[in-house]
Amino acid sequence: MLFNSQRNRRAALLLIIATQFAFAVPQSRARIRFDPAEGPMTDPVAITVTGLRPGARVVVTATMELVGNWRSHAMFVADHRGEVRLDRQQPVEGTYAGIDPMGLLWAMEPDATVAGKTPSGPPDVHATISTLFRVEQDGMTVASGSLRRWFVKQGVRITDIQERGLVGELFEPAGGGRHPAVLVLGGSEGGFDSYAAAAFANHGYVAFALAYFRVPMLPSELVNIPLEYFLSATDWLRTRPSVEPERIAVYGKSRGAEAALLLPSVSPLYRVAIAVAPSNVAWAGVGTQNAGMSAWTYQGEPVRYVPNSTTAEKLREAGPSASEAIPIERSRAAILLISGLDDAVWPKGAATVMGDLIVERLAQHKHPFPYVHLSYPEAGHSFGMFYFPGPIVAGGGGSAEGNAKAGRDSTPKLFAFLRRNLDIARP
């Protein structure tokens, strides 16, 4: 009896061990896969977890260092194949809701588990950003992987420019030959927008990120900036051996968008103008000390402007033919406008109103080239082409999800617009 009892206990123990092992085997086969395995920060990524038990609940956690430390998480239920696909499944709970392949990237929050000093400035445009993903089941990590993304492709040549009074960075795609080119203008923060220029270079365009104030050798404030400075930069860009001189676009954000629409109105050189957070009028200089002066001059005279206190209602009341309106109908450019209704930098609601007024003016004058206004109701001022953690762009208004969705929808449309109107020769 004692022998049989011991044998039974031993058999039961072996059964328990075998059962636990059987459950552990599928967990050990869990893998996380990224498609593509690496790529630019402008592009979406398909994230898949395989090798799970069907019906298993797992938590996918993402952590990243980018101007601070960030973390996101989401719980999923594995499908009948033992897979979790973020582009097809919505989380049971987590830092975002709904089906969103990039949810774990834009829905990141400050990571309280990491102590340390927050970086004082933006990341180097040359940097590769790694995001660590962990898959946990029952509190145990069953799979992990690192997604590598970058601002600028390997092989893109970046040259600091300080000549002929111009200051900026020139981005040239890898390989020889001539390419269409984009003059890239930042906004009221000053300096130059290296990140947008990198995105254009990644897509095969030469991009000149041009500073026009708040850097050494240039004005310290955005007031009385001559449009001739930008025209000189455009002439310089057209002489580069890597540039197709008849295929020039201008891209600007915020106050840079204002300049990006003024330039084609005074010069036929631009085939495309892209304005993010656009303005249909010229505004006064930045800062109370400059409130009584124009931000821009042309041929030695100040460009007519509206006061910085002007509301969306007053802009709508003045209409598309306001005396301070930018005469964009004089341009020979295809026009792409991108705005967020929840823009918190322009006066409330003004960004979308101004985009609509530009379209009205172009329609009234039967503008012969394409023009499109993309407006996003839950987006703010600072969304763009990159999948950043939501708090990084929160200061410009909009929700984290709204800004991410606006960027995801507008970015491929932006490059499609360029291909149709800049890459292809006009009849």
Steps between C-alpha positions, in 0.01 A plus 500: 500500500781737594682417175188564297438826686852623430472394138171685465646815653799474266270453200291799607812712538622399155158587359515846657849560363400379155193721501700806601757421233229463239371846583851646506595377153266734308612792717863432416411522132350847530658754266441866419552609141517843335424559132712671385769408752625860493418817313435874510299650783243627251387151400255264673618160621305173524562337840412132548543259792497130410541168683244569775224274628168580331300714739804594709498850647827683456620852575721669242714778648706752303772725642700768320744782571430809291530840671413313819397145585166363384287191561176356364316171542202310370338164586392270217333161466678263260284383207431138398846482338669613820582842349455863594501746208492865599379602153191275535423474870398752760632479854285387789655784698806721484627849420295510179174354370383371165691336218816700437827344379701793639302548820783386726726768349281810508318406824818500707502677835791620717673194645500541878711186541807670350686756706728749337529845353279582205708594194518876453457506123358312203668180382772507238349454155766232440381296799344157478205464739455155654172393656508190722190281495428234762223241495391384845268218604411437863767750603777320308676632188444250218635704208685823435640695208638838402363715218759730344381816326684804374437855391724485194601211277854375488675654202315834507763774490451784749700819450508806724447809287631846587558686178358798312337603828299177515493271803361148499554133426491336159373140482584308182377147425750220450617441144570736216286685252261789541196502726200722561566727799307642795575821688407419864395780738441467873270714712515753782745287698775617266796299374441240233284188470750217450241228564264598219800540268614149595155362416511658153852369438387151603245518217755604238481880514782743560388705801642830618406567864539877507524712814371855474533627857620409849836355395841674487545732200121541457236720669418405857126563460229424246434850375570675167650187343559571129333254263806557280701294751288194415514576130878518521501161675283360222736631232793346688316168532428490126873520423589185698624215276258263675192714428265504203463881481152505346349280772501702821250480786472698823379351828425694817337455839319770698672833431713310251176401326422870470831551320443186292183659358641850462795380291304345210286814492809705404704245304414241231789271605293276728309207352350393835429679829417299813371689803446323833292708744448748214413868496305683231638835620830647609532570872692741719843415638537265795499653847329804648799715407437417134120517503499823299724369222462242225674168523606537135621753248516488122689741275579710804138542611318324785249239391148599608405308812226437753553554874594191698181545703283431194245223564372225274164680492660821373694306237181333380318835500774658288476208258739374234542848347626676814756771425762311706430170322792329329444525121566129453300497176800669332706186556571223253507246779289206600391570858467250786362630831493291821327625815369389838171638627627480861810709423600673825769729354306694240187670639234239583367337185700734276727243329212317335313824425811642331547182297139521385543867406805417288296237314215751451740757358659248261156386385384859443803566280470164320853399599617267219711274722386245758421610853390289798422575864531210746338590832494280812245580774693346793848613396693801623782718375807282540415165347717405209657212317647313797356255752601674822363431850190716535626734776789617277255683271226565758590868537354573159155368590311197379481161667784249484283270292371783280850625425623147424209427267547832321868426441427146385238618251671816373857372455438255212265753342771766523754286315240387246421868435870570445537208260203612293590868485879522534650177370294486180572751226224747424358493148 
